[in-house]
Every structure is written in structure tokens, then in C-alpha cells.
Amino acid sequence: MSDIRFAGYAAIFNRIDKGGDIVRPGAFGTLAEGQSLPLLWQHSPEQRIGSITYAREDGRGLRVIGKLSTATRPGREAAAMLKGGAVTGLSFGYRVKQAAGQKPRALLALDIAEISLVMHPMQTLARVHRII
């Protein structure tokens, strides 16, 4: 199996997630041009399965393009599940730089550390939309 590229959204703006947070437009403004982020399996730092080659805000949320490597067992398993439609969720690991309110908490500025392919995203609309 060769590497797989995919596109989707790791976050959707102005939607409350399962944890009571709402990501606001501009929250990812600190992403540097050309910055590569690790792609993890289920947020596990021990299971890096690829990299995010593109991550930018658009009018809907945080649009990402990733490359899933099949060089490791977790990568091959994740690739098979993605291709079979068994897993399509995306999520992101972050540190809050600025927020307002509580339940819901508006996330205004975030320092993003990683993107993960997950079974159950905190935001139900944060999904892989296309396998390239």
C-alpha cells in the first residue's frame, strides 16, 4: 500500500463541540506559511502516521491536506480504515492562547500542535472529505 493523501476540515468555525468549546474565525492565525504539522492516530504521540502539508483557515474552518504514511503498522491500519470509510474524523491538539466565556467557551487564539485522524471527533463535522 502506498502513501495516501487526503483533504478535509480539522475544525469548523462557530459550532459548539462535545466539550463545550466553539472555535472562532481567526483562532488559527498563528499557523506559519509552509508549517508542517504531525498527523497522529487518535492523538497518540507514539503513533505518528504522517504529516499535514497544508493547514489554513477559510470561510468554513481549518482546511487541511495530509499525507498518511503506510511505512508503519499504525499508518497501514489507519490507511485501510480511511480507504474503507471506517474512520473519517479529524481533530487537533492545541494550547489555548486566548478564550472568552465558559460553556460554551469561545476559542479565539490557539497554538496548534498536531492534527489527528480519529474515530470520534469532538466536532462532528470535522471530517476527511476527499481521498486524493
N, C-alpha and C positions, 0 to 999 in steps of 0.2 A: 504494500500500500504506500502511495506517495503522499507527500505533504498536501494538506487541504487548506485552501483559502476560503474565508467566509466574510460576510458583511452583516451588520446588524446594529442594534442600539443597546448600549450598556446601561443607559439611563434615559428616562422620558421625563421631560420637564412638567412641572405643575400637577403631578399626580401623587397622591399620598401612597406610600409604600406600606408593607406589612409591619414595619417597625415604627410607623407614625412620623416619618420624615417626608419632606417634599423638596426635591431638587429644583432650584430656581435657575432660569437662564443666566448665564454668566458665571455660574459656580465653578466651571472647569476652565476659567480664563487663564489659569496658570500653566496649562499644557504648552510646553515649548515646541516650536516648529521642528519637526523631524524627531521628536522624542519617541523612543521605542519603550513600550511597557511590556512586562512579562504577562503571558497568558497562563493562568493556573487552572488546575482541575479542582473545582469545588473549594476555592480559596486556600488550598493546601500549598504552602511554600515548598514543600518537599516534592510536589508534583507539578513542576513547570512543564507544560505541554506545548509551548510555542511562544509566539510574540504578537503583540499588537503593532502593526506597521503604520496605522493611521488612526488617530483619535481627535475628533474635532466636534465642537458644538455646531448644530444647525438649528433651524426653527423648531424642531421636534425634540431634540435631546442630544445625547453624546453618541454620535455615529462612530462606529469603529470598523476597521478591516483588520482581520487577523490571519495569521498563518499557524496552523496546527501541525506540529511535527509528529511524524509516526516513527521516530527513531527510538522511542521508549515505549514500554508496555502501557503506562497510563495514557500516553499520546495515541497509541493504536486503539485502545479501548474507547477513548473519547471520540476519536475519528469515526469508528464504527457506529457508535451511538448517535453521533451527529448525522452521519450519512443515512442512517436508518430512521431518523426522526424521533428517536427515543429521548434525546436531550437537545433542547434548543435555547435554554435560558442563559442570559448573560447577567453578570453582576460586577461590581467594582469594589476594591478595597481602598479606603481613604482615611484621611485625618481631616477633621473639621477645623477650618481656619476662621470662619465666621458663620454664625447661625442666629436665628431670631425665633422667639416663641417656644412653646412646648406643646406637644401632642395636638396638632401637628407642629413639628419643628421645621422651619424653612432653612434649608442649607443654601447659604449664599456664596461661600467661597470654600473650596475643597482642595486638598493636596492629594492627588490620586496616586496610588502606589502600584496597583495591578488591576487587571481585568480577569474575570474567571468565567469559564464555561460551567454552568451549574444546572442541576435538575430542577430546582425550585427557586427562581429569582425573587428577591424582595419586591421588585416591581414586576407585576405580571406581564406588562407589555415589553419588558427588556428582553429581547429575543434576537437570535440569528434569523435573518430574513432571507439570506441567499447564500448558497454554497457556490463558490466561484470555480 
